[in-house]
Amino acid sequence: MTPFTLFVITIIPSTLIVDNVHFQFNQVMHGLVLWAIALILNGKIALATVAMVLSINFKQMSLYFALPFGVYALALLLQRYK
């Protein structure tokens, strides 16, 4: 994923227009999840896992992303140490 793609995802107009406290916290959580996804796609599994755990600890709603993220991370680890 290119830096431009990540930039475009983070400045989605609909997320910039809605500006209240509840959605601001969601944006922090989504930022941490995007950071975890970017890290795992670059092969930095340990840092990606830390970012995902931070996201889950920040707001438990990111548990929706945890299962696919965990399965993908486990598959990468199993593939690496096969």
Secondary structure, 3 states (H helix, E strand, C coil): CCHHHHHHHHCCHHHHHCCCHHHHHHHHHHHHHHHHHHHHHCCCHHHHHHHHHHHHHHCHHHHHHHHHHHHHHHHHHHHHCC
